[in-house]
């Protein structure tokens, strides 16, 4: 049982590094300047990253049915290394397309392999503390951009971007490969005690369901829609990234810190969400996360109309917290509603909410900004989406109440 602490620590450090994916506007800053990319072209990098990350989740879910998590990690390590190192050789006239393919698709798909290898594996090690373990992992992943974003900004002042990309590819590839020495699925000899359904602070129905059964469950579609609505908002703010402080002509390092607040909130929100799931239950956690989006967007609207950097910082932090908390809810909900046995594949499909969310939220926000010259209409649309999510959540809770009747657990 003590071994699981070290496995969780290793997995957390690994996800912390790979969380750099959320700092793409900072990582790509010198390239955007060198190659004169437009905001929508830069946003498309993030769109491709999240789509490829999601596809990587699904492929890894299928692979984990036939091979060990260590082997999936090796495939992921190779893809991450090749993607970063290959992107370092981008040159006109195919610079943007090379970045799209190598960084946006290959590297991000490799990160998706590793991510969906870690989550079900660590969840299996912590059946008694699912929310806390998942919250710790997801916090690490969300904090990556906050920690490494300003660091990368400083490194760029001393080194050209090409050797930096090569260095990241080598270091990240080795980090994933070396993690195979420790991270593995638990065995019967490890003494992991499973939690009975009636002891779990979870949905009442923890019966294992495969992908076919999950897709025939109305709960899936209501929850999936809730994730899309709020995911558009969260991915939209992450996708806007450095463009938000740049609009106010903020100095590069301060801009990186403000953008990093989204990731700081993202990481903190994941840990907080994991704690809240155990303390107040899923239903209240989902409601709290949804309502926090209204507050976050309110601050961003204030900043957009007044130029107040404090309001911008608070809006970025709270939006990150809101988004981070719904991501740990998603992991928790997937395991709770459809079981652990098929979690890797089921989670990959649930996580595909990110495909429409990132396309509409990130790329869509950039296109609206290019047309309107302001993020004001973007934030208004985000408020409307948050309201639609709240309506959907009410419908979901009424359905679950009817499904489980009066026997629903208090903490559900």
N, C-alpha and C positions, 0 to 999 in steps of 0.2 A: 504493500500500500504506500510505503514511503517513496517508492520509485516514481509514482505518478506526479509528485510535486516537481521533480526534475524534468519530467516529460512536459508538464505544463509550462515550466519556465523556458525550456528550449523552444517549444511551439510559440510562446509569446514573443520571444526575441526574434524568431523567424518572421512572424507576422508584422512585428514592428518595422523590420527592414523593408518587407514587401509592401507595406502601407505607403511607400513613396509614390505609388501609383496615383494617389490622390493629390500629389503636389505637381501634377504634370505641367501646370502653367509656369511653375518655377523652373522645373527641369528643362522645359522647352523654350524658356525666355531667350537665351542667346541664339537659338536656331530661328525663332520667330523674327528676331531683329536682323540676323544675317540674310535670311531668305525672304524677308518682307511678307510674311504670312498675314492674312486678315483674321479678325477675331473668330469668324465662323470656320475658317480653315483650321485654326488652332483647336476650337471646340470639337471638330470632327475627330481629332486625335483621341480626345477623351471619350467620345461616343463609341469609337471603334474599340477602345480599351475596355470599356464596361461590357460591351456586347461580347467581345472575345473572352473576357474574364468569365462571363456567364456561360458561354458555350464550353469553356474549359471546365467549369463546375459540373456541367451535365456529362461531358465525356469522362471526367474523372469518376463520377458516380457509377457509370457503366463499367469502367475499368476496375474499380474496387470490388466488383462482384467476381472478378476473375484473377486478380493479382493482388499482391501486398501493397500497402501504402508506401513502403520504401521504393518499390519499383515505379510507382506513380510519381514520387518525388524526383527520381532520377530523370524521368522524361521532362518534368517541369524545370529542373535545373538546367538541362541542355537548352530548352526553348528560351529561358530567361537570358542565359549567357549569349546565345547566338543573336537574339533580338537586340540587346544593348550594344554588343560589339559590332554587329553588322550596321546598326543605325549610325555608328560613329563615322562611317564612310559615305554618308549622304552628301550628294553634290547636285547642283542644277544640271539638267532641267527636271530631273526626277527626284529631287530632294524630298518633297512633300509625300509623294507616293511611297518612297522607300521607308520613310518614318511611319506612314500609315500601316504598311505591311509588317515591318520588323518590330517596331515598338508598339503600335496600336493593336496589332493582331497577335504576332508570335509571342512577344514577351508577356502580354496580358493574359493570353491563353495559358502560358506556363504558370503564371501566378494563380490562375483559376484552378489548375491542377493541384498545386500545393495547398491552397486555401481549403478546397473541399476534401483534401486528404486529411487535413488537420482537424476540422470541426467534428466529424463523426467519430474520429479516433479518440480525441480527447473527451468527447461526450461519453464514450463507452468507459473511459477510465473514471469518470465522475458521475455515476448514476444517482448519487445521493446529493450532489451539489451542481446540478445541471446549469441553473441560471448563473451561479457565481463563476463556474469554469468558463462558460461561453462568454460571459460578460468580460472576463479577464482577457480572453483571446481577442475578442472583437475590439476591446479598448486598445490593445496593443496595435492592432491593424489600423485603427483610426488615428492613433497618435503618431504614426510614422511620418506623415507629412508635416506635422507640427515640429517634430524634432529634426528631421532631415531637410526640410524646406529651407530654413534660414542657413543651415550648414552648407547646403549646395550653393546657395546664393553667395556665401563667402568664398567657397572654393572656386567659383567662377571668376572671382576678382583676381585670383592667382594663377588659374590654369585655363586653357582653352577647353571648350566643351567636348571636343573629340576624345582626348585622353580620359576625361572624366567619365564619359559613357563607357569606354573600354574598362576602366577601373570598376565601375558599378557592375558591369556584366560579369567580370571575373569574381569579384567579392560575393555577389549575390548567388551566383551559380555554385560556388564552393560552400557557401553557408547552407544552402538547401541540401546539397549532396552530403555534407557532414551530419546534418540532422537525421539522416537515415540510420545513423549508428545508435540513436536513442529512441526516436519516435516510432512506435509500433502499436498494433492492436493488442489489448490485454488478452492474456491466456488464462485458462482455469486455475493454473498454479499461482497466479498473481493475487488471488484472494479478494477480487472485487465483489462486493455484496450488492446484488441487484435490489432495487426498490420496488415494492409491490404497488400495483396501480392505486390501491386505496390509501397508500401512504404518500403518494406523490402530490406535490403542490402544483397541480397541472389540470389540463382538461380531463374529464372523467374517462373519456374513451381513449385509452392508450394502446388499443389493439393494433398490432402491426398491419399496415396496409401497403400494398404495392402501388406502383405508379398508376395502373389501370383503375384501381379502386379509389385512389386519391382524386383522379380526374373525373370520377363519377360522384364525388361528394360535393354538394352545393356549398359547403363550408369553404372549400378551396377557392371557388370563384369570388365569393364575397371578401375573403381575406386577401386574395390576389389583387382585387380591385382597390382595396384599401392601401395596399403597398404601392400600387401604381400611382394613385393620387398623391400620396405623401412623398413617394420616391421622386416624382417629377420636381417637387419643391426642393428636396434635399440634393438631388443630382444637379438641379439647376444652379444652386448656390455653389456647389463644388465645381461645376463646369465653368461658371463665370470666373471664379478664382481671382487671379491677380488683376483682371480687367476692372473689378469693382473699385479697389483703391487707386488704380491707375487713372480712372475717370476723374478722381479728385487730385491728380498730380502728386501723389504721395511718393516720398523717397523709396527707392527699391528695397532697402532692408526693412523699413517700416511696413511697406506693402507686403513683404514676405511674412512678417509677423502677424499682420492682420489676417491674411489668408490662412496662416497657420492656426489662427483661433478657431476656424471652422473645423480643422482636424483635431485640435485640442478638445473642442466640444464634442466632436464625433467620438473620440476615444473615451472621454469622460461620460458621455451619454450612454455608451455601451456598457460600461461598468455600472453606472447608476441604474440602467435598465435591468441589468442582471440582478442587482440588489433589490430593486422594487418588485420584481417578479416574485421573489421569495417573501418580501415584507408585506405587500398589499395585494398581490395576485395579478394575473394577466389582464383581467378586465379593466381595473383601475390604472394599470400601467399603460395600456393602450390609449385610454381616455386622456391621461395626463400628457402622453407624448403628442397626441393629436392637438391638444389645446396649446401646448407650448409653441407649436408652429405659428399660431396666430400672434403670439407675443414677439417671436423672432422676426417675422415679416413686418410687424408694426415698427420695430426699431429700424429695419432697413428702409422702410418708406420714409421715416423721419430723417434718416441720413441722406436719402436721395433728394429730398426737398430742401434740406437746410445745409448739407455739406458737413454735418457733424460727425467727426471721426469716432467719437466715443459711442454714438448710436450705431455706427457701422460695425464697430468692434463687438458691441453687445449683440447685435443682430447676427453676425457671423458665428459668434460663440454659441448662442442659443439655438440657432438653426442647426449647427453641428450636433448639439446635444439632442435635439429632437430627432434628427435623422439617425444618429447613433443608437438611440434607444429603440427605434422601430426595427433596426436591423437585428438586435439581440432578441426582440420579440419574435421576429420572423424565424430565427433558428429554434427558439424555444417552442413556438407554435407548431412548427413542422414535426418536431420530435413528439410533442404532446398529442397532436391530433392524429398522426399517422404512424407513430412508433419509431423505434430505433433501427430495426432490422433493415429497412429500405431507406434509411434517412439520407444517405449520400445522394442517391438518384432523385428522391423526392425533393430534397433541399435544392438540388441543382435546378429542377423545374420551377419551384417556387421562386428561386432567386432570379429567374428569367424575367421577373417584373422589371428588372433593371434595363432591359432592352428598349421597351417603349419609354420608360421613365427617363433614361439618359438622352435618348434621341429628342424627345419633346422638351425636356428640362434644360439640357446643356446646349445642344445645337439650336433648338427653338428659341431659347433666351437670347443667344447671340444674334440670330437673324432679326428678332424683334428690336434689339438694341441698334443694330445697323440701320434699320428702317426708321426707328423713332428718335434715335440719338439720345435715349435715356432708358434707364432700367425701371422707371416708374410704371409703365404698363405691364412689365414682367412681374413686378411685385404684386400688383392688383390681381393678376391672373393667379398667382400663387395663393393669395388669400381665398379666392374662389375655390381652388382645388382643395385647400385645407378644409373648407366648409363641406364640400362634397364628400371628403373622406370621413368627416364626422357623421354625416347622414348615413353613409355606408356602414360605419361602425355600429350605429344604433340598430340598423337592420340586421347585421350579423349577430349582435347580442340577443335580439329578439328571437332569431332563428335558433341559436344555441339554447336559449331558455325553453323554447318549445320542444327542441330535440331531446334535452335532458330532463325537462320538467322540473319539478321541485326538488329533485335529487341532486341538482348541480352542487358541487363543492363551493363552500363560501369563498375560497381563494381563487376560484376560476375567473 
